[in-house]
């Protein structure tokens, strides 16, 4: 079986408070994109082990990989006696704020459920995915959604209006744990207008969405990484309606109404930042994995 695992961006990311358990309550507008990893899974009769292979040598292929964990959690629970080979071809940049590991895990949960005919519905898969990572329930849902709690409380929203999304991941990596650790949630002065963005999405108002793009984590990540702001400014100068950082970063994305402007900007950024990974994609609706 071959399955696609699509990357997400955060159109809006607000942190409401830090919880006593150390996690943060958030309100986020999540959006799937058309960029994806490709995963091939093959059951192995009578060989009770999980074998994971990837095209990138620095990605773990054992219990430290979320896709491996996703397969194991279901196969252990349902006492699957056959084995599984997983070939993971990564295109989504790693440690980039695009939920690359979470979306791989979500895709594997779906695939294992189908391959071994476990009979779980999406809500049951989300319950198990939440034990592995806060973004996994959303990655199982896909499309456009409001995520609350630590990211596990999901409300589906209408599909985002069609547009071009330019993703640019600088040649640096960011630790999500470190970013949240440095965030002072009680000192956030300006919170994103999440409710206003929800209304804009429901009205199919692309400009209303882009006028409200905001991410409170950028105040933590960007000051010590000036390339984030540089890329955002270049996207806006090239015609993006707006540009912000996704998740904990460092990936920047710009939303373009005119595709030709997005293509020109993509080519210009590739010339200026040859070590960066730059992709042009579109929003992806529910069922995109």
Protein Blocks (a to p, Z undefined) as FASTA:
>chain_A
ZZdddddddfbdcdfbdcfkopacddddddddfbdcdddddddehiacdddddfbfkbcc
bfklmklmmmmmmmmmnopabdcddddddfbdghkhnommmmmmmmmmmmmmmmnonopa
fklmmmmmmmnomklmmmmngpjdddehjopaccdddddddddddddddfbdcdfklmmm
mpcfklpfbdcdfklmmmmmmnopaklmmmmgccfklmmmmmmmmklmmmmmmmmmnopa
bdcdehjbjadcdddfblklmmmmmmmmmmmmmmbccdddddddehkZZ
